[in-house]
Amino acid sequence: MPAVVQTSSLAAAILMSAAPVAAQETAEPTGDAPAAIPASANGAQRYSGADFTRFAPRTALDMVEKIPGFLIVTGTNGGDRGLGQATQNVLINGERIASKTTDARAALQRITATQVAYIDIVDGASLNVPGLTGQVANVVLVAGAGNGGFQTTIRWQPDWRPRLQDNWLNGEISTTGKIGRTNLTLSLKNEANRSGHWGPERRFDGDGNLSFVRDEFASSYGDRPRLSAALSRSTANGNKWNFNAGGQLQLLEEEVHGTSLQPVAGHVDERFRFTEDEYNYDIGGDYELGLGKGRLKLIGLYRFEHSPFVNTFVVERENGGRSGERFKQTADESESILRGEYSWRTAGGTDWQVAIEGAYNTLDVDAELAVLQPDSSFLPVVFGGERTKVEEKRGEASLTWGRSLATNLTAQLNLAAEYSELGSSGPGGLTRSFIRPKGKLAFAWKVGPKTTINWHIQRRVDQLNFFDFASSVDVANQQGNTGNGELVPPIVNRTELEFVQDFGRWGNASVAFAYAYAQDLVDQIPLSPTTEGKGNLPPANLYRISSKATLLLDPLGFKGARINSDVTWRRNRVRDPLTGLWRDQSFGQDYVVDLSFRHDIPGSNLAWGAGYFDERYAPGLRLDAIENDYTVGPLVTAYIEHKNVAGFTVKLSYRNLAGMKDGFDRTVFVDRRDGPIAFSESRQRRFGRFFQLTVTGTL
């Protein structure tokens, strides 16, 4: 589909480390927070259902979210082709969520809390699941879960924003149970949004003088209803099979209306409109059986997406008449995957896995650029990107080895290679083939009962966005991208060192340091003396420091209270294709600060809390423009929650208390951005404070 506070988690870790060591070792669990106990020789920490009683969880997601220091890594590989290695840090019954359309949060939301036997937090390198490093949650279900009939989970999350339509249709209902010996899950989910913002945009000439002020109002409405079904069964001989299918509609609409009084044109009315009516569906499954000394799993998946969209921009001038452009595009995407995995364990405790995967991916784009005529019709014009087809045939083979090197040290080694034949019929279209080795070596070292060090080094082959092969036009900003048939997949060689510390009754904290040497990153480059588009950059250096922490306030006498933090700083340094100088990667994340406070009032069903979120991205650089998309101020939220309203948990949130605004600055140059400025624009749109209601429960 085309479309700070100064308290950091490091400070929280310092506060926790200041607690008396003796108190950490001798204090008994208070019951105000989940109290983990060692679960196995690989250093796992186990949480049972009783550890979450005071939170009155309705689903497995409610439970996992309350584990100190653990944050769910979402992602479905939906933006990548193929299945490959695991990409999210949640397992269910020891198995990865091998789906392109269901992420970890969605899968956990559909499991009722009563179905969970326990949750283990374990180091990914100790598991025979390629791709996993750092902390991983393994959610183990009660044996025979579902035998008591169907259980239904409900999540309803409406919100009401000023000057916009009310959003009543955001939520999900799912039911799980058994038909005979077959597990069945049905889900109906709608990720609905009713958002928007408004405010002035100031335009300046090349010398920085104010030309005029444009008053703007923007709205973005969307409904994404998805119906899905999943079947699974374990046979008497230990074989397992899973089947899943789903279909979705995406009905999206965006509008921007701007009015201004300009020196020559007089009163000017500008309207931009975007619509998309997409449908997509997927079908997949896997079958696992015992074979020889190990287990063989066969996986198949097919998905298809049809996404037509239309962008229209029309300007009406008091002096100068009417003009406009329309760009419409219809894209059909498909993906077919077959994968086989054979895993076994030797008598000496070594885990092995051999995997082979094949995928066939296509993108077929029809596009049209048209100009508004005096009779209000649109006349198509040639722009050079009317038809593009991209095909990829990809194969991958991998070998994974993992074992304990000592009682407190585990290792995992993955060696892989992929072959890709990539063809494009668009501008500069070519057919090329690549053979690229990749792999990962990871260690998890349990330094002490409460301290773990994780380290890995990895060579990763990233995947291209097929839409970068096709030409497109931004009719609102009078910009275009030419498709580039010579793109090659980026390669990222990265290493990461993570320290994880359990502070007992004070909580948990981690800090990670990462560096990557990246080749062929994709950014805006010159494709000819007069055109530009997406292309590959020279080698780049990527840096990241991140920290996650949970500070439990019970030892300070604030029973049932906690502070969670997730802080990341990045610096992605690339060579500018225009100037040759080092700069930040276009639209790369600079930092994110996510802090939250929660207090579950002892002896009651009430809880309250607050959140603080702030993030910053680097400017995006075209050859003739600099674009800076940012927010003014943090997003601050406060909420109150009752855990038993007729059997449901009800949370009322008041959002954007600090009055965050959406900002966007753009500087456009006469020719290239190393020359004189033609004009610049600066806008700040507010979206006001608003209420959001979250109702969750089980039937």
Secondary structure, DSSP 8 states (H G I E B T S, - for coil): -----S--HHHHHHHHHTS-HHHHHH----SSS---EE-STT--EEEEGGGGGGG--SBHHHHHTTSTT-------STTSSS--S--SSEEETTB----SS--HHHHHHTSBGGGEEEEEEEEGGGSS-TT--SEEEEEEE-TTTTTT--EEEEEE--EE-TTS--B---EEEEEEEEETTEEEEEEEEE--EEEEEEEEEEEEETTS-EEEEEEEEEEEEEE-EEEEEEEEEE-TTS-EEEEEEEEEEEEEEEEEEEEEEETTTEEEEEEEEEEEEEEEEEEEEEEEEEETTEEEEEEEEEEEEEEEEEEEEEEEETTTEEEEEEEEEEEEEEEEEEEEEEEEE-TTS-EEEEEEEEEEEEEEEEEEEEEE-TTS-EEEE--S-SEEEEEEEEEEEEEEEEEEEETTEEEEEEEEEEEEEEEE-STT--EEEEEEEEEEEEEEEEEETTEEEEEEEEEEE----GGGGS-EEETTTTEEE---TT----EEEEEEEEEEEE-GGGEEEEEEEEEEEEES-EEEEESSSS-EEEEE-S-EEEEEEEEEEEEE-GGGT-TTEEEEEEEEEEEEEEE-TTT--EEE-TT-EEEEEEEEEEEE-TTSSEEEEEEEEEEEE--EE-SSEEEEEEEES-EEEEEEEEEEETTEEEEEEEE-TT--EEEEEEEEESSSTTS-EEEEEEEEEE---EEEEEEEEE-
